[in-house]
């Protein structure tokens, strides 16, 4: 197994320059959720050129793909992402990779290629599946892929994300509901006859007031955020239509389900008080991550074997110049069991197949997420070094899972024990398309 791993690591090291160019190309594309056509095609073509059977345009997601390599044996997946964010470029109006998904998708692709090549050259059975998962920033891609069965039949799955430190994660994340509330009223002239109008904006504001009063009476670990997407077009016209977009987060699905129902009650109260009608749409529903400690320790072990990357004096100086006092991370940190407050649809996958999560240092500690300061580092060697470390760790972990039958049995045993009597429910309607209301 160690020889097979080393062959994979050697391949990634040899392709370091090519991987850097692909990551920078995706960085320049900076395509936001559900618009990642060039980014997806670049990775799809690369996988196809390296012997993968690529299914392009999965389900209702034209920028999703599933790439399969190998035959027989265990099947291990790798989750890749490549969507950018609005307002994360050099100016407020520019899109940019403020979460490092240009590195994310590239590392996962090269990890899959390296593991597949090394297994094939060794003559051992085993299948590597690279998933191209769009729209992570709007928490849709994997939710809709999971609903349609994309992750069924996997023995295990590995994911990665750029971070400030190098470690595997064995903790959970927050569950979340993304909901849009539309209010329908009656237009009227705001000065001449406002009594003939029924304001959709009034309905939204009454709802929001109710939710804000509710905050005192929810657990501290919960989070509720909203933005008003439509609130009228001119002050002298009573708004006949309004729309507000909510995220409801909590430590697990049960808590989020209860909180979401209370938010719906506030929406109904807003409609009743304002004399309007209300329609609610569940845009996406995210589960908390189900930890698998056997798999997490496997990823941590392989990260420690690969070792931490180091930075140049120039790179250290850049981080200090832009205002970060803590040094760039150049060590392997212990396995983290911390519960993270953000939400990610990798959590949905974790209830379908055992999931291992990896983080590697790609930006300076203290860098604000989803910012131009982050985007800059993901487009230079600071981030790209972490990308290579991640690719090597994921490739080695995939190979170990496929070749070590005892390890894989332990991974599955923990998963089956934790999901006993659990049946995955995607929660979103079967026939619903991603982004049904165009809320972005």
N, C-alpha and C positions, 0 to 999 in steps of 0.2 A: 504493500500500500504506500509506503513512504517513497518508493521509486516512482510510482505513478503520480503522487502528489508533486514530487520535484520536477517531473516532466511538465506538469501543468504550470508550475511557477516559472520555470525557464521560458515557456512559451509567452506568458504574460510579460515577463521582463523584456523579451525580444521584441514584443509588439508595443512597448511603452510609448514610443514616438507616434505610432499610428493611432493608438488609443487617445493620446493627447490631442491630436488633430481632429479626431471625430468629436471629442468632448467640446472642443472650441467651436467646431462648426455648429453643433447643437446650441451652444451658448449664444452664437450669433443669430441663429434662427429665432430663439426666444419666443416660441409659440405657446400661447396660453391653452387652458383646458379645452379639450375637444377640437382644437385647431392644430394639433401637432403632426400635420401631414408629412412635412419634410423630415422632421426628426424621426418619426416612426419608420418611414421608408428607408432612411439611412441605416438604421439598425436592422431592419428586416433584410435588406440586401446583403449586409455583412454576414448575418447568420446564414442566409441561403448560400452564399459563396463558401461557407465553411461546413457544408453538408447537412444543415438543418432543413427539415420540412416545415415551411412557414405558412401558417394560416393567417392571412391578412384581413383586417376588418371583421372583428369578432362580434357577433350578435348585433346590437344596436350601436356599437362603437366603431366607427370607421378607422380610427387611429389606434385601435387595440390590435395586438397580434399574439399568436401562440406559436413558438418555434420548438420543434421536437427533434432531438438527436439521439441515436442509439437504438438498441433493441433488447428485449428481454430484461430480466433482473428487476431491481427496485427502480422506481421512478421518483426523481427528486426535482422540484421546481425552484426557480429563481425569479423573484419579483422585481421587474425594472420599471422605472418611471422616467418621464422626459418632458413634463409640462412646465412652463414658466409662469410668471406672475405679472399682473398689471402693476404699474407704478414702481417697479424695481429696477428700472434702467437709470441712465445718467440724468434724466429729467423726469419729472412727475408723470408725464404723459407716455413714457417709454415702458415697454415690457422688458423683463429681465429674469434671469435665473437666480432669484433671491433665496431659493431653497436648495440650490445645487443639483437639480435634477438632470442637468447636462452631464454631470459626473455620475449620477445615480444610474441612468440607463446604460451609459457606456461601460461602467464597471461590471454591471450584471451581464451584459452581452459578452464581454471578454471572459468573465468567469465561466459562463456556460460553454463558450467555444473551447476554452482551455481544458475544462473537465471532460468534455466530450472527446476531444482529440486524444487526451491521455488515456482514457478508458478504451477507446477504439484501438490505439496502438498496442495496448496491453493484451487485447483479445478478450477482455472481460465483458460480460453483459451488464446492462444498466442504461437507463434512459435519463437524459437531462432535458428539462423543459424550461425554456426562457419565456416568461410572460411579459409582453409589453403592455403596461397598465397606464392608460391616459387619465387625465383629469383627477389626479390625486389632490390637487389644491382645492378643488370643490368637493372632494370626498365622494366621488361618483364611480370612477373607473372600476375598481375591484368590487364595489357593491353590486353593480350591474353585471359584471362578469361572474361573480359568485352566484347571483340569482339564476343565471343561465347555465350553471354547471361547469364553468371553465376550469375550476380547481378540483373537480371530483377525480378520484383515482390516484392522487399523489400519496406517496409514502411519507414525504416530508417536504418542507419548502423553506427557503432561505431568503431573507431580505436584508437590505442595507440602507443607511442614510448618512449623508455628510453631517459632521458634528464638530465640536471643538476638541473632543477627546477620543481615545482609542479603547473600546471595550464592547463586549457583548451585553445585551440587555435580557434579563430574565424576569422583569417586572411587567406590569400591565399598563394600560393607557385608558383614557376616558372614553366611554360610549357617548354617542351624540345623535341627535335628530336635527336635520336641516329642513325647515318648513317655511313655506310662503303663505301669507294670508292676504287675500284680495278682498277689498271692500267696494261695494257697488251702491252708489247713492243717486241723487238727482241734481242736475246742474241748475243754477239760477244766477241772476245778476247779484253780486255781493252788496251793491248799494241800493238798487231799485227794489228788488223783491227777494231778499235772502230767505224769507220765511217759506218760499216755495222750494227751496233747495234742501237736500239732505247730504251732508258732507262726508265723503269717504275718508277724508283726512281726519275729521273728528272721530270717526270710528277707530282709526289707527291710533290716534293720540290717547283716546280713552283706554284702548287695549294696552298700550305701552305704559300708561300710568298704573294700570292694574298690575302688570308684570313687575314694575319697579317697586310697588308696594309689597309684592310677594317676596322680593329678595330677602327681606328680614326674616322670612319664615321658611327658608330652605337651608340645607346643609352647607357648610362652608366650602366643601370640596366641589360643589356644583358651580356651573358657570352658565349664564344666559346672556347672549349678545344679539343685537339686531341693527339693521339699517333700513331706512325708508327708501324704497326703490322708486316709488311713484307717489307723489303727494299733491298733485294738481299742477296746472301750467301757468296760472296767473292769479294774483291776489283778488282780482275783481270778478272771478268766476268760482262759484262754489264747486269744489272738486267732485265729479261724479264717479271717479275711479281712484283707488289708492291701493298700494301694495307694500307690504313690509316683509322682510326676510329675517328669520330667526335661526340661531343655533342654540340648542339646549344640550348641555354637557353634564355628565355625572360619572361616578366611578364604575357603574355597571348599567346594563340594559334596564333592569327593574327600576332603578332610580330615575333614569331618563324617561322611561315610559310614564311614570307617575308625574314627573315635572311637566312633560309635554302636555299631558291632559289638563293640568292646571293652567298652562299657557293658552290652550284652546278655550278654556272657560273664560279667560280674560278677553279673548277675541270675540266670543259670543256676546259677552257683556258689552263690549265696544259697539258691536252691531246693534244690539238692542237699545242701548242708550242713545245712539246717533240716528236711529231710524233707517239704518242701511242693511244691506245683506252682505254676508261674509262667506267666502269659500276658502278652505284650507287644503293645501297640497303638500304631502310629505315628499320632499325632493330626494332625500337619501337618508339612510339609517345605518349608523356605524355601531358595531359591537366593541366592547372593551377587548383588549388583547388577552388571549388565554396563554399564560406562560407554559413553556415546556422546559423544565430545568435540565433534563438530560441533553436535549438538543442545544440549549443555551451554553452549557458547559463544553459541548463539542465545538461550537463556534469560538468560544473563548480560548480553548486549548489550541486551536489552529491559528488564531490571531497571535497568541504568544509565540507560537512556532515561527510564524512569518516575521514577527518583530515590528517595532515601530519605525516609521520613516523619520528622517531628520531634515532640518531646514538649513539654508545658507544664512550667512550674516545679513545678506541683502534682504532676504525674506523676513528675517526677524526685525530688521530695521523698518520695513514697510509696515508691519503690524504695529510697531511702536509709534510710527509717524502718524497713523490714522487714529491714534488715541487709545490703544489697548495696552494696559499696564501689565496684565498677566502674560507670560511668555507662551508662544506656540507650544502645543503638547508634543513631546518627543519621547513618550513612554507609553507602555501598555498599562491601562488602569484595570482594577479588579472588575469582575462580573458585577453588573448593577442589578439590584432587585427593587429599585425604586419604582413607585407608581408615578407615571408621567401625566401631567395635566392635559396636554394636547390630545387630539383624537386622530386616528388614522384608520383607513379601511383595510389595512393589513390585519386589523383585529377581526374583521369578518372572515378572512382566510384562515385565521388561527383556530376557528371553531369547525373548520372543514378538514384541515390537515395540520399536523404539528408544524409550528413556525419557530424558526430561530432568527433573531434580529441582531444586527451588527452595526456599530458606529465607528467611524474613523475620523481623525482630525483633518479637517479641510478648511478651517477658518480659525481666527484668533479667538481665545476665550473672551467673552463680553461682546462679541459682534451681535448687533441686533438682527434677529431673524427677519426674513422678508424685507430686505433693505438693499440699497445700492452698495453699501459697504460689504455686505455678504456677497452680492453678485460679483463684485470685483475679484474677490479672493477665489471664487469658484471658476473664474476664467483665467487663472494664472497657476503657476507651479505650486503655490501653497495648497490649493484644492486638489490639483492633479496628482500630487504625491499620495494624498489620502485615498484617491480613487484607485491607484495601483495597489496599495495595501489592502483595500477592500476586495478588489478582484481576486487577489491571491488567496485571501482568507476564505472567500466564498467558494472558490474552486476546490481548495483543499478540503473544506467541510463537506461539499457535495461528494467528492471522491470517497471520503471516510464513511459517509452514510451509505453509499452504494456498495462498498466493499466489505464493511464490517457488519455482518448479519446480527451479531449479538447486540451491538449498539443500536441498530435500527429497531430490533425487537423491544428494547428498553424504551426507546422514544415512543413507539406505538403503544406500549403498555401504559405509560404515563398519560398519553393522550386519551386512550379509551377509558381509563379510570376517571379522568376529569370531565369527560363528555358523556358519562353514563346517563341514560334516560334523556339526553339532550337531543333535540331535533332542530336543525338549522332552519330558521324562518327569515327570508330576506326582508320582510316587512314592507318593501315597496311593491306596488302592483305588478303583476306579471307582464302586462302589456304596456307599461309606462316607459317612455323614452327618456334618456338622460336630459337634464335641463328642460323639463317640459314647459316651463313658463318663461324661459329666457331671462332669468333673474339677474344674470351677471351684468 
